[in-house]
């Protein structure tokens, strides 16, 4: 390992020109992305690279390039955003194995896109869903909590591990008061369930998904519709759980029947309930902590897999919240 501040230049040679070109990207765009993010200079000639910069940065660049090259050789379809995730993970933990994460295929969507974890927390999350009957994923928007849970659910349904999928979320922020909204019940709840339909149709052909919904094999419904039911042989997902009250959370948790699995997702920093009402997701962390068969997985802004700006936006809001908290305490 080189000392910080020491400027060096190192050469990296790849054994397959075709695979090296795939790694470098069209017009060397992937190399520019790595150079820009880490802060080095990379020059390519044939299947060889010269990396210039501070020692630690050059070491990081080499590790990222070699690991991504290994993924490509194993048939992994490299996306530009994967480079950002790889840099982030290796920067945080030099012992991380990109192969263990990126090659863990959760599901292949109808668009032939491979759905895999993109961070250590996402890997822990899908491993927990495989192992436990109740998994609670907590973290900011864009970390893949709901999307990965749905991919796991659809994959399990295709393997006939469950008879149906039930997708649910609180219909409105203040206790699901649907009566004041215009239209029939379908028209009233559709806007609140739209994100679940969008994720579903991203994974399955539209016609196939629609037929499964019509047959009741896949059910998308507001949380209020879960009351009084027992869900056997089902993969159940509760989304936006931060907007459940304690009684709603208890109601949902006690719906779980035999041979079923439940995943609860939410962001405890985005509670839309009235100020005097406790979030069921916040409360449940203390109530269920330590119970065997239940696993909590926490995500941070480092796990955001949307546009890179989303990560910066989340950090900015967290800083603003910390300032407000300090000002409030100083009064």
GUTI-168651 format. One record per residue: residue number from 1; chain; x, y, z of N, C-alpha, C in turn. Coordinates in steps of 0.1 Angstrom, whole numbers, always signed. Layout:
{rec NUM,'A',{X,Y,Z},{X,Y,Z},{X,Y,Z}},
...
REM end
This chain:
{rec 1,'A',{+9,-12,+0},{+0,+0,+0},{+9,+12,+0}},
{rec 2,'A',{+6,+22,-9},{+14,+34,-10},{+9,+45,+0}},
{rec 3,'A',{+18,+54,+4},{+15,+64,+13},{+6,+75,+7}},
{rec 4,'A',{-3,+80,+15},{-11,+91,+10},{-2,+103,+6}},
{rec 5,'A',{-6,+109,-5},{+2,+121,-10},{+13,+118,-19}},
{rec 6,'A',{+17,+106,-20},{+28,+102,-29},{+23,+99,-43}},
{rec 7,'A',{+27,+108,-52},{+23,+106,-66},{+30,+95,-73}},
{rec 8,'A',{+22,+86,-79},{+29,+74,-86},{+21,+72,-99}},
{rec 9,'A',{+27,+63,-107},{+21,+59,-120},{+23,+44,-121}},
{rec 10,'A',{+12,+36,-123},{+13,+22,-124},{+6,+17,-136}},
{rec 11,'A',{+11,+6,-142},{+5,+0,-154},{-3,-13,-150}},
{rec 12,'A',{-14,-14,-156},{-23,-26,-155},{-25,-32,-168}},
{rec 13,'A',{-23,-45,-170},{-25,-52,-183},{-36,-62,-181}},
{rec 14,'A',{-45,-63,-190},{-56,-73,-190},{-53,-83,-201}},
{rec 15,'A',{-57,-96,-198},{-53,-106,-207},{-62,-108,-219}},
{rec 16,'A',{-73,-101,-220},{-83,-103,-231},{-87,-89,-236}},
{rec 17,'A',{-83,-86,-248},{-85,-73,-254},{-100,-70,-255}},
{rec 18,'A',{-108,-80,-260},{-122,-78,-262},{-129,-75,-248}},
{rec 19,'A',{-125,-82,-238},{-131,-80,-224},{-126,-67,-219}},
{rec 20,'A',{-113,-63,-222},{-108,-51,-217},{-116,-39,-223}},
{rec 21,'A',{-119,-40,-236},{-127,-29,-242},{-141,-28,-236}},
{rec 22,'A',{-147,-39,-232},{-160,-39,-225},{-158,-32,-212}},
{rec 23,'A',{-147,-35,-205},{-145,-28,-192},{-142,-13,-193}},
{rec 24,'A',{-135,-9,-204},{-132,+5,-206},{-144,+13,-209}},
{rec 25,'A',{-154,+6,-216},{-166,+13,-221},{-164,+20,-234}},
{rec 26,'A',{-176,+23,-240},{-176,+30,-253},{-168,+44,-251}},
{rec 27,'A',{-159,+46,-260},{-150,+58,-259},{-144,+60,-246}},
{rec 28,'A',{-141,+49,-239},{-134,+49,-226},{-143,+56,-215}},
{rec 29,'A',{-156,+56,-217},{-164,+63,-207},{-163,+57,-193}},
{rec 30,'A',{-162,+44,-192},{-161,+38,-178},{-148,+42,-172}},
{rec 31,'A',{-137,+43,-179},{-125,+48,-174},{-125,+62,-169}},
{rec 32,'A',{-132,+71,-177},{-134,+85,-173},{-142,+86,-160}},
{rec 33,'A',{-152,+77,-159},{-160,+77,-147},{-152,+73,-135}},
{rec 34,'A',{-144,+63,-136},{-135,+59,-125},{-125,+70,-121}},
{rec 35,'A',{-119,+76,-132},{-109,+86,-129},{-115,+99,-123}},
{rec 36,'A',{-127,+102,-127},{-134,+114,-122},{-138,+112,-107}},
{rec 37,'A',{-143,+100,-104},{-148,+97,-91},{-137,+96,-81}},
{rec 38,'A',{-126,+89,-84},{-115,+86,-75},{-105,+98,-75}},
{rec 39,'A',{-103,+104,-86},{-94,+115,-87},{-80,+111,-92}},
{rec 40,'A',{-80,+103,-102},{-68,+99,-108},{-68,+102,-123}},
{rec 41,'A',{-57,+99,-130},{-56,+100,-145},{-54,+86,-150}},
{rec 42,'A',{-62,+82,-160},{-61,+69,-166},{-59,+70,-181}},
{rec 43,'A',{-49,+64,-186},{-46,+64,-200},{-46,+50,-205}},
{rec 44,'A',{-54,+47,-216},{-55,+34,-221},{-48,+32,-235}},
{rec 45,'A',{-42,+21,-237},{-36,+18,-249},{-37,+3,-251}},
{rec 46,'A',{-46,-1,-261},{-48,-16,-263},{-55,-22,-251}},
{rec 47,'A',{-49,-32,-245},{-54,-39,-233},{-47,-35,-221}},
{rec 48,'A',{-39,-23,-222},{-31,-19,-210},{-36,-5,-206}},
{rec 49,'A',{-34,-2,-193},{-38,+11,-187},{-26,+16,-179}},
{rec 50,'A',{-25,+29,-179},{-15,+36,-170},{-24,+45,-160}},
{rec 51,'A',{-22,+42,-147},{-30,+50,-137},{-20,+59,-130}},
{rec 52,'A',{-23,+72,-130},{-15,+82,-123},{-23,+89,-112}},
{rec 53,'A',{-16,+91,-100},{-23,+98,-89},{-16,+94,-76}},
{rec 54,'A',{-23,+98,-65},{-18,+95,-52},{-18,+80,-50}},
{rec 55,'A',{-9,+75,-42},{-8,+60,-41},{-20,+53,-37}},
{rec 56,'A',{-27,+58,-27},{-40,+51,-22},{-51,+52,-33}},
{rec 57,'A',{-51,+63,-40},{-61,+64,-51},{-58,+54,-62}},
{rec 58,'A',{-45,+53,-66},{-41,+43,-76},{-44,+29,-72}},
{rec 59,'A',{-41,+26,-60},{-45,+12,-54},{-60,+10,-55}},
{rec 60,'A',{-68,+19,-51},{-82,+18,-52},{-87,+16,-66}},
{rec 61,'A',{-81,+24,-76},{-85,+23,-90},{-82,+9,-95}},
{rec 62,'A',{-70,+4,-92},{-66,-9,-97},{-75,-20,-91}},
{rec 63,'A',{-78,-19,-79},{-87,-29,-73},{-101,-29,-79}},
{rec 64,'A',{-106,-17,-81},{-120,-16,-88},{-119,-22,-102}},
{rec 65,'A',{-109,-18,-110},{-108,-23,-124},{-106,-38,-124}},
{rec 66,'A',{-98,-43,-116},{-95,-58,-116},{-108,-66,-112}},
{rec 67,'A',{-115,-60,-102},{-127,-67,-97},{-138,-67,-108}},
{rec 68,'A',{-140,-55,-114},{-150,-54,-125},{-146,-63,-137}},
{rec 69,'A',{-133,-64,-140},{-129,-72,-151},{-132,-87,-148}},
{rec 70,'A',{-130,-91,-135},{-134,-105,-131},{-149,-107,-133}},
{rec 71,'A',{-157,-97,-129},{-171,-99,-131},{-175,-100,-145}},
{rec 72,'A',{-169,-92,-154},{-172,-93,-168},{-168,-107,-174}},
{rec 73,'A',{-157,-112,-170},{-153,-125,-174},{-162,-137,-170}},
{rec 74,'A',{-169,-134,-159},{-179,-144,-154},{-193,-142,-160}},
{rec 75,'A',{-194,-132,-170},{-207,-130,-177},{-216,-120,-171}},
{rec 76,'A',{-211,-112,-161},{-219,-102,-155},{-221,-90,-165}},
{rec 77,'A',{-233,-85,-167},{-235,-74,-176},{-233,-61,-169}},
{rec 78,'A',{-221,-55,-171},{-217,-43,-164},{-225,-30,-168}},
{rec 79,'A',{-231,-24,-158},{-238,-11,-161},{-229,+0,-156}},
{rec 80,'A',{-230,+12,-162},{-222,+23,-157},{-223,+26,-142}},
{rec 81,'A',{-236,+25,-137},{-238,+28,-123},{-231,+18,-114}},
{rec 82,'A',{-229,+5,-119},{-222,-5,-111},{-208,+0,-107}},
{rec 83,'A',{-202,+8,-116},{-189,+14,-113},{-190,+22,-100}},
{rec 84,'A',{-200,+31,-99},{-201,+39,-87},{-203,+30,-74}},
{rec 85,'A',{-212,+20,-76},{-214,+11,-64},{-201,+4,-60}},
{rec 86,'A',{-194,-1,-70},{-181,-8,-67},{-171,+1,-60}},
{rec 87,'A',{-170,+13,-65},{-160,+23,-58},{-165,+25,-44}},
{rec 88,'A',{-178,+27,-42},{-183,+30,-29},{-180,+19,-19}},
{rec 89,'A',{-183,+6,-24},{-181,-5,-15},{-167,-8,-12}},
{rec 90,'A',{-158,-7,-22},{-144,-10,-20},{-137,+1,-11}},
{rec 91,'A',{-142,+13,-13},{-137,+24,-5},{-140,+22,+10}},
{rec 92,'A',{-152,+17,+13},{-156,+15,+26},{-150,+2,+33}},
{rec 93,'A',{-148,-8,+24},{-143,-21,+30},{-134,-28,+19}},
{rec 94,'A',{-121,-28,+21},{-112,-34,+11},{-114,-49,+11}},
{rec 95,'A',{-120,-55,+21},{-122,-69,+21},{-135,-74,+14}},
{rec 96,'A',{-142,-64,+9},{-155,-68,+3},{-153,-76,-10}},
{rec 97,'A',{-162,-86,-13},{-161,-93,-25},{-172,-89,-34}},
{rec 98,'A',{-169,-82,-45},{-179,-78,-55},{-186,-90,-61}},
{rec 99,'A',{-179,-100,-63},{-185,-112,-69},{-196,-118,-61}},
{rec 100,'A',{-194,-118,-47},{-204,-124,-39},{-217,-115,-39}},
{rec 101,'A',{-215,-102,-42},{-226,-93,-42},{-233,-93,-56}},
{rec 102,'A',{-225,-88,-66},{-231,-86,-79},{-235,-99,-86}},
{rec 103,'A',{-229,-110,-83},{-233,-123,-90},{-244,-131,-82}},
{rec 104,'A',{-249,-125,-72},{-260,-131,-65},{-273,-126,-72}},
{rec 105,'A',{-277,-133,-82},{-289,-130,-90},{-302,-132,-82}},
{rec 106,'A',{-309,-122,-80},{-322,-123,-73},{-333,-127,-83}},
{rec 107,'A',{-333,-120,-94},{-344,-123,-104},{-339,-117,-117}},
{rec 108,'A',{-344,-122,-128},{-342,-117,-142},{-355,-111,-146}},
{rec 109,'A',{-356,-98,-148},{-369,-92,-152},{-373,-95,-166}},
{rec 110,'A',{-386,-91,-169},{-391,-94,-182},{-383,-87,-193}},
{rec 111,'A',{-376,-77,-189},{-367,-69,-199},{-353,-75,-199}},
{rec 112,'A',{-352,-87,-194},{-339,-95,-194},{-329,-87,-185}},
{rec 113,'A',{-333,-78,-177},{-323,-71,-168},{-321,-79,-155}},
{rec 114,'A',{-309,-82,-152},{-306,-89,-140},{-307,-81,-128}},
{rec 115,'A',{-315,-85,-118},{-316,-78,-106},{-307,-84,-95}},
{rec 116,'A',{-298,-77,-90},{-288,-81,-81},{-286,-71,-70}},
{rec 117,'A',{-281,-74,-58},{-278,-64,-48},{-267,-55,-53}},
{rec 118,'A',{-267,-43,-49},{-257,-33,-53},{-249,-27,-41}},
{rec 119,'A',{-251,-32,-29},{-244,-27,-18},{-243,-38,-7}},
{rec 120,'A',{-235,-37,+3},{-234,-47,+13},{-247,-48,+21}},
{rec 121,'A',{-254,-37,+24},{-267,-38,+31},{-277,-45,+22}},
{rec 122,'A',{-277,-42,+9},{-287,-49,+1},{-284,-64,+0}},
{rec 123,'A',{-271,-68,+1},{-268,-82,+1},{-273,-89,+14}},
{rec 124,'A',{-270,-82,+26},{-275,-86,+39},{-290,-88,+39}},
{rec 125,'A',{-297,-78,+32},{-311,-78,+31},{-317,-90,+24}},
{rec 126,'A',{-312,-93,+12},{-317,-105,+5},{-314,-118,+12}},
{rec 127,'A',{-302,-118,+18},{-298,-130,+25},{-308,-132,+37}},
{rec 128,'A',{-311,-121,+44},{-321,-122,+55},{-335,-127,+50}},
{rec 129,'A',{-339,-122,+39},{-352,-126,+33},{-352,-141,+30}},
{rec 130,'A',{-341,-146,+25},{-340,-160,+23},{-341,-168,+36}},
{rec 131,'A',{-335,-163,+46},{-333,-171,+59},{-345,-169,+69}},
{rec 132,'A',{-350,-157,+70},{-360,-154,+80},{-375,-153,+74}},
{rec 133,'A',{-384,-156,+83},{-399,-154,+79},{-404,-140,+80}},
{rec 134,'A',{-397,-132,+88},{-401,-118,+89},{-388,-109,+89}},
{rec 135,'A',{-388,-101,+79},{-376,-92,+78},{-381,-77,+77}},
{rec 136,'A',{-375,-68,+84},{-379,-54,+85},{-367,-46,+80}},
{rec 137,'A',{-369,-40,+68},{-359,-31,+62},{-362,-17,+64}},
{rec 138,'A',{-352,-10,+71},{-354,+4,+74},{-343,+13,+68}},
{rec 139,'A',{-347,+24,+61},{-337,+32,+56},{-343,+42,+46}},
{rec 140,'A',{-335,+51,+41},{-340,+62,+32},{-345,+57,+19}},
{rec 141,'A',{-352,+66,+12},{-358,+62,-1},{-346,+60,-11}},
{rec 142,'A',{-349,+51,-21},{-339,+48,-31},{-329,+38,-28}},
{rec 143,'A',{-330,+31,-16},{-321,+21,-12},{-325,+7,-17}},
{rec 144,'A',{-336,+6,-24},{-340,-7,-30},{-347,-17,-20}},
{rec 145,'A',{-352,-11,-9},{-359,-20,+1},{-371,-27,-5}},
{rec 146,'A',{-380,-19,-11},{-392,-25,-17},{-390,-32,-30}},
{rec 147,'A',{-381,-26,-38},{-378,-32,-51},{-372,-46,-50}},
{rec 148,'A',{-362,-48,-41},{-356,-61,-39},{-366,-71,-33}},
{rec 149,'A',{-374,-66,-23},{-384,-75,-17},{-393,-80,-27}},
{rec 150,'A',{-398,-71,-37},{-407,-76,-47},{-400,-85,-57}},
{rec 151,'A',{-387,-83,-60},{-380,-92,-68},{-379,-106,-62}},
{rec 152,'A',{-376,-106,-49},{-376,-119,-42},{-389,-126,-42}},
{rec 153,'A',{-400,-118,-40},{-413,-123,-40},{-417,-129,-53}},
{rec 154,'A',{-414,-122,-64},{-418,-127,-78},{-410,-139,-81}},
{rec 155,'A',{-397,-139,-77},{-388,-151,-79},{-393,-163,-72}},
{rec 156,'A',{-398,-161,-59},{-403,-172,-51},{-416,-177,-57}},
{rec 157,'A',{-424,-168,-62},{-437,-173,-68},{-434,-181,-81}},
{rec 158,'A',{-424,-177,-89},{-421,-184,-101},{-416,-198,-98}},
{rec 159,'A',{-409,-199,-86},{-403,-212,-82},{-414,-220,-74}},
{rec 160,'A',{-426,-215,-73},{-437,-221,-66},{-435,-224,-52}},
{rec 161,'A',{-427,-215,-46},{-424,-216,-31},{-436,-210,-23}},
{rec 162,'A',{-444,-201,-29},{-456,-196,-23},{-467,-196,-33}},
{rec 163,'A',{-479,-196,-28},{-491,-196,-37},{-495,-182,-42}},
{rec 164,'A',{-491,-172,-35},{-495,-159,-39},{-486,-148,-33}},
{rec 165,'A',{-487,-136,-38},{-480,-125,-33},{-490,-114,-29}},
{rec 166,'A',{-488,-109,-17},{-497,-98,-13},{-488,-86,-10}},
{rec 167,'A',{-492,-75,-18},{-484,-62,-17},{-494,-52,-10}},
{rec 168,'A',{-489,-45,+0},{-498,-36,+7},{-491,-24,+12}},
{rec 169,'A',{-498,-13,+14},{-492,-1,+20},{-503,+7,+26}},
{rec 170,'A',{-501,+16,+36},{-511,+24,+41},{-517,+33,+30}},
{rec 171,'A',{-530,+34,+28},{-535,+41,+17},{-534,+56,+17}},
{rec 172,'A',{-536,+61,+29},{-534,+76,+31},{-526,+78,+44}},
{rec 173,'A',{-520,+89,+45},{-511,+92,+57},{-518,+92,+70}},
{rec 174,'A',{-530,+97,+70},{-537,+99,+83},{-548,+89,+86}},
{rec 175,'A',{-544,+76,+85},{-553,+65,+89},{-563,+60,+79}},
{rec 176,'A',{-559,+61,+66},{-567,+55,+55},{-581,+59,+55}},
{rec 177,'A',{-584,+72,+55},{-598,+77,+54},{-601,+79,+40}},
{rec 178,'A',{-606,+68,+34},{-608,+68,+19},{-621,+74,+15}},
{rec 179,'A',{-631,+75,+25},{-644,+79,+21},{-645,+93,+15}},
{rec 180,'A',{-636,+102,+18},{-637,+115,+13},{-631,+117,-1}},
{rec 181,'A',{-625,+107,-6},{-619,+107,-19},{-629,+104,-30}},
{rec 182,'A',{-628,+110,-42},{-638,+107,-52},{-637,+93,-58}},
{rec 183,'A',{-648,+88,-65},{-647,+76,-72},{-650,+64,-64}},
{rec 184,'A',{-650,+52,-71},{-652,+39,-63},{-639,+35,-56}},
{rec 185,'A',{-639,+24,-49},{-628,+20,-40},{-615,+19,-48}},
{rec 186,'A',{-616,+13,-60},{-604,+11,-69},{-598,+24,-72}},
{rec 187,'A',{-606,+34,-76},{-601,+47,-80},{-596,+55,-68}},
{rec 188,'A',{-601,+52,-56},{-597,+59,-44},{-583,+54,-40}},
{rec 189,'A',{-580,+41,-40},{-567,+36,-35},{-556,+35,-46}},
{rec 190,'A',{-560,+36,-59},{-550,+34,-69},{-538,+43,-68}},
{rec 191,'A',{-540,+56,-66},{-529,+65,-65},{-519,+61,-54}},
{rec 192,'A',{-523,+55,-43},{-515,+51,-32},{-507,+38,-35}},
{rec 193,'A',{-513,+30,-44},{-507,+17,-47},{-499,+17,-60}},
{rec 194,'A',{-500,+28,-67},{-493,+29,-80},{-478,+25,-79}},
{rec 195,'A',{-471,+30,-69},{-456,+26,-69},{-454,+11,-69}},
{rec 196,'A',{-463,+4,-62},{-462,-11,-61},{-465,-17,-75}},
{rec 197,'A',{-475,-12,-82},{-478,-17,-95},{-466,-14,-105}},
{rec 198,'A',{-460,-2,-103},{-449,+2,-112},{-438,-8,-110}},
{rec 199,'A',{-434,-11,-98},{-423,-20,-95},{-426,-34,-101}},
{rec 200,'A',{-439,-38,-99},{-443,-51,-104},{-442,-52,-119}},
{rec 201,'A',{-447,-42,-126},{-446,-42,-141},{-432,-40,-146}},
{rec 202,'A',{-423,-36,-137},{-409,-35,-141},{-402,-49,-141}},
{rec 203,'A',{-408,-58,-134},{-403,-71,-133},{-410,-82,-141}},
{rec 204,'A',{-422,-79,-144},{-430,-89,-152},{-436,-83,-164}},
{rec 205,'A',{-438,-90,-175},{-446,-86,-186},{-460,-81,-182}},
{rec 206,'A',{-464,-69,-187},{-476,-63,-183},{-488,-72,-183}},
{rec 207,'A',{-490,-79,-194},{-502,-88,-195},{-501,-100,-185}},
{rec 208,'A',{-489,-105,-183},{-488,-116,-174},{-491,-111,-160}},
{rec 209,'A',{-485,-100,-156},{-488,-94,-143},{-503,-91,-141}},
{rec 210,'A',{-509,-86,-151},{-524,-82,-150},{-532,-95,-148}},
{rec 211,'A',{-529,-106,-155},{-536,-118,-154},{-535,-124,-140}},
{rec 212,'A',{-522,-123,-134},{-520,-128,-121},{-527,-120,-110}},
{rec 213,'A',{-528,-107,-113},{-536,-98,-104},{-551,-102,-105}},
{rec 214,'A',{-556,-104,-117},{-570,-107,-119},{-574,-120,-112}},
{rec 215,'A',{-564,-130,-112},{-567,-143,-106},{-565,-143,-91}},
{rec 216,'A',{-559,-132,-86},{-557,-131,-72},{-544,-137,-67}},
{rec 217,'A',{-536,-142,-77},{-523,-148,-73},{-514,-136,-68}},
{rec 218,'A',{-515,-125,-74},{-508,-113,-69},{-519,-103,-65}},
{rec 219,'A',{-519,-99,-52},{-529,-90,-47},{-522,-77,-43}},
{rec 220,'A',{-527,-66,-48},{-522,-53,-44},{-533,-45,-37}},
{rec 221,'A',{-532,-42,-24},{-543,-37,-17},{-539,-28,-6}},
{rec 222,'A',{-547,-18,-1},{-544,-10,+10},{-544,-18,+23}},
{rec 223,'A',{-536,-13,+33},{-534,-21,+45},{-547,-23,+52}},
{rec 224,'A',{-557,-14,+51},{-570,-16,+58},{-577,-29,+53}},
{rec 225,'A',{-574,-34,+41},{-580,-46,+36},{-574,-59,+42}},
{rec 226,'A',{-564,-58,+50},{-558,-69,+56},{-565,-73,+69}},
{rec 227,'A',{-573,-64,+75},{-579,-67,+88},{-588,-80,+87}},
{rec 228,'A',{-586,-88,+97},{-595,-100,+98},{-591,-112,+90}},
{rec 229,'A',{-580,-111,+82},{-576,-121,+73},{-564,-129,+79}},
{rec 230,'A',{-562,-141,+75},{-550,-149,+78},{-544,-153,+64}},
{rec 231,'A',{-531,-149,+63},{-524,-151,+50},{-515,-163,+50}},
{rec 232,'A',{-520,-174,+45},{-512,-186,+45},{-505,-188,+31}},
{rec 233,'A',{-494,-195,+30},{-487,-197,+18},{-485,-185,+10}},
{rec 234,'A',{-482,-174,+16},{-481,-161,+9},{-467,-154,+12}},
{rec 235,'A',{-463,-146,+2},{-452,-137,+4},{-458,-123,+5}},
{rec 236,'A',{-457,-117,+17},{-464,-105,+20},{-454,-94,+22}},
{rec 237,'A',{-457,-82,+15},{-448,-71,+16},{-457,-59,+21}},
{rec 238,'A',{-452,-53,+32},{-458,-40,+37},{-449,-29,+34}},
{rec 239,'A',{-453,-20,+25},{-444,-9,+21},{-449,+4,+28}},
{rec 240,'A',{-439,+14,+29},{-442,+27,+36},{-447,+25,+50}},
{rec 241,'A',{-441,+15,+57},{-446,+11,+70},{-445,+22,+81}},
{rec 242,'A',{-436,+32,+78},{-435,+43,+88},{-448,+51,+90}},
{rec 243,'A',{-458,+49,+80},{-470,+56,+81},{-481,+47,+87}},
{rec 244,'A',{-478,+36,+93},{-487,+28,+101},{-487,+33,+115}},
{rec 245,'A',{-498,+32,+122},{-499,+34,+136},{-496,+21,+143}},
{rec 246,'A',{-494,+22,+156},{-491,+9,+164},{-501,-1,+162}},
{rec 247,'A',{-514,+2,+162},{-524,-8,+161},{-525,-14,+147}},
{rec 248,'A',{-522,-6,+137},{-521,-11,+123},{-509,-21,+121}},
{rec 249,'A',{-498,-17,+127},{-486,-26,+126},{-489,-39,+133}},
{rec 250,'A',{-495,-39,+145},{-498,-51,+152},{-508,-59,+144}},
{rec 251,'A',{-518,-53,+138},{-528,-60,+129},{-521,-67,+118}},
{rec 252,'A',{-512,-60,+111},{-505,-66,+100},{-496,-78,+104}},
{rec 253,'A',{-489,-76,+115},{-480,-87,+120},{-487,-99,+124}},
{rec 254,'A',{-499,-98,+128},{-507,-109,+133},{-515,-116,+121}},
{rec 255,'A',{-513,-110,+109},{-520,-117,+97},{-512,-129,+92}},
{rec 256,'A',{-499,-129,+96},{-490,-139,+90},{-495,-153,+93}},
{rec 257,'A',{-497,-162,+83},{-502,-175,+85},{-491,-185,+83}},
{rec 258,'A',{-495,-198,+81},{-485,-209,+79},{-479,-208,+66}},
{rec 259,'A',{-466,-212,+65},{-458,-212,+53},{-458,-199,+46}},
{rec 260,'A',{-457,-188,+53},{-457,-175,+48},{-445,-167,+52}},
{rec 261,'A',{-442,-157,+44},{-430,-148,+47},{-435,-134,+46}},
{rec 262,'A',{-430,-125,+55},{-434,-111,+54},{-421,-102,+54}},
{rec 263,'A',{-422,-92,+46},{-411,-82,+45},{-418,-68,+48}},
{rec 264,'A',{-413,-61,+57},{-418,-47,+61},{-407,-37,+57}},
{rec 265,'A',{-411,-27,+50},{-401,-17,+46},{-406,-3,+50}},
{rec 266,'A',{-397,+6,+52},{-401,+20,+55},{-389,+29,+59}},
{rec 267,'A',{-391,+42,+59},{-381,+52,+62},{-386,+60,+74}},
{rec 268,'A',{-380,+57,+86},{-384,+63,+98},{-382,+78,+99}},
{rec 269,'A',{-375,+84,+89},{-372,+98,+88},{-383,+105,+80}},
{rec 270,'A',{-392,+97,+74},{-403,+103,+65},{-417,+100,+70}},
{rec 271,'A',{-419,+101,+83},{-432,+98,+88},{-442,+109,+85}},
{rec 272,'A',{-453,+105,+79},{-464,+115,+75},{-476,+115,+85}},
{rec 273,'A',{-475,+109,+96},{-486,+108,+105},{-487,+121,+113}},
{rec 274,'A',{-498,+124,+119},{-500,+136,+128},{-489,+135,+139}},
{rec 275,'A',{-485,+147,+144},{-474,+148,+153},{-477,+140,+166}},
{rec 276,'A',{-490,+139,+170},{-493,+132,+183},{-494,+117,+181}},
{rec 277,'A',{-492,+112,+169},{-494,+97,+166},{-480,+91,+164}},
{rec 278,'A',{-478,+80,+171},{-465,+72,+171},{-465,+63,+158}},
{rec 279,'A',{-454,+63,+152},{-452,+54,+140},{-450,+40,+145}},
{rec 280,'A',{-458,+31,+139},{-457,+16,+142},{-444,+11,+139}},
{rec 281,'A',{-437,+16,+128},{-424,+11,+124},{-413,+15,+134}},
{rec 282,'A',{-414,+27,+140},{-405,+31,+150},{-407,+23,+163}},
{rec 283,'A',{-419,+21,+167},{-422,+14,+179},{-418,-1,+178}},
{rec 284,'A',{-420,-7,+167},{-418,-21,+165},{-404,-25,+167}},
{rec 285,'A',{-394,-16,+165},{-380,-19,+167},{-377,-23,+181}},
{rec 286,'A',{-383,-16,+191},{-381,-20,+205},{-389,-32,+209}},
{rec 287,'A',{-401,-34,+203},{-410,-45,+207},{-405,-58,+202}},
{rec 288,'A',{-400,-59,+190},{-396,-72,+184},{-381,-75,+184}},
{rec 289,'A',{-373,-65,+190},{-359,-67,+190},{-355,-80,+198}},
{rec 290,'A',{-347,-88,+192},{-342,-100,+199},{-351,-113,+197}},
{rec 291,'A',{-362,-111,+190},{-371,-123,+188},{-365,-132,+177}},
{rec 292,'A',{-363,-145,+180},{-357,-154,+170},{-367,-155,+158}},
{rec 293,'A',{-361,-155,+146},{-369,-156,+134},{-373,-143,+128}},
{rec 294,'A',{-369,-132,+135},{-372,-118,+129},{-358,-111,+128}},
{rec 295,'A',{-356,-105,+116},{-343,-98,+113},{-346,-84,+109}},
{rec 296,'A',{-339,-74,+115},{-339,-60,+111},{-327,-58,+102}},
{rec 297,'A',{-328,-51,+91},{-318,-47,+82},{-319,-32,+80}},
{rec 298,'A',{-308,-25,+83},{-308,-10,+82},{-299,-5,+70}},
{rec 299,'A',{-305,+4,+63},{-298,+10,+51},{-295,+25,+55}},
{rec 300,'A',{-284,+30,+48},{-280,+44,+49},{-280,+50,+35}},
{rec 301,'A',{-276,+63,+35},{-275,+70,+22},{-265,+64,+13}},
{rec 302,'A',{-255,+56,+18},{-245,+49,+10},{-251,+38,+2}},
{rec 303,'A',{-264,+34,+5},{-270,+23,-2},{-280,+28,-13}},
{rec 304,'A',{-281,+41,-15},{-290,+47,-25},{-286,+42,-39}},
{rec 305,'A',{-295,+37,-46},{-292,+32,-60},{-300,+39,-70}},
{rec 306,'A',{-303,+52,-67},{-310,+60,-77},{-299,+70,-83}},
{rec 307,'A',{-303,+81,-89},{-294,+91,-94},{-285,+95,-83}},
{rec 308,'A',{-272,+97,-87},{-262,+100,-76},{-266,+113,-68}},
{rec 309,'A',{-274,+122,-74},{-278,+134,-67},{-287,+130,-55}},
{rec 310,'A',{-294,+119,-56},{-303,+115,-45},{-295,+113,-32}},
{rec 311,'A',{-284,+107,-33},{-275,+105,-22},{-271,+118,-15}},
{rec 312,'A',{-268,+128,-24},{-264,+141,-19},{-276,+148,-13}},
{rec 313,'A',{-288,+147,-19},{-300,+153,-13},{-303,+148,+0}},
{rec 314,'A',{-302,+134,+2},{-305,+128,+15},{-295,+133,+26}},
{rec 315,'A',{-282,+134,+22},{-272,+139,+32},{-276,+154,+35}},
{rec 316,'A',{-280,+162,+25},{-283,+176,+28},{-295,+177,+38}},
{rec 317,'A',{-305,+169,+36},{-316,+169,+45},{-313,+165,+59}},
{rec 318,'A',{-304,+155,+60},{-299,+150,+73},{-292,+161,+80}},
{rec 319,'A',{-283,+168,+73},{-276,+179,+79},{-286,+190,+84}},
{rec 320,'A',{-296,+193,+76},{-306,+203,+80},{-314,+199,+92}},
{rec 321,'A',{-317,+186,+93},{-324,+181,+104},{-316,+182,+117}},
{rec 322,'A',{-303,+179,+115},{-294,+180,+127},{-293,+194,+132}},
{rec 323,'A',{-292,+204,+122},{-291,+218,+126},{-304,+222,+134}},
{rec 324,'A',{-316,+218,+129},{-328,+221,+135},{-329,+215,+149}},
{rec 325,'A',{-324,+203,+150},{-324,+196,+163},{-315,+203,+173}},
{rec 326,'A',{-303,+208,+169},{-294,+215,+177},{-300,+228,+182}},
{rec 327,'A',{-306,+235,+172},{-312,+248,+176},{-324,+247,+186}},
{rec 328,'A',{-331,+236,+184},{-342,+233,+193},{-337,+230,+207}},
{rec 329,'A',{-326,+223,+208},{-321,+219,+221},{-314,+231,+228}},
{rec 330,'A',{-309,+241,+220},{-302,+252,+226},{-312,+263,+231}},
{rec 331,'A',{-325,+262,+228},{-334,+272,+232},{-338,+270,+247}},
REM end
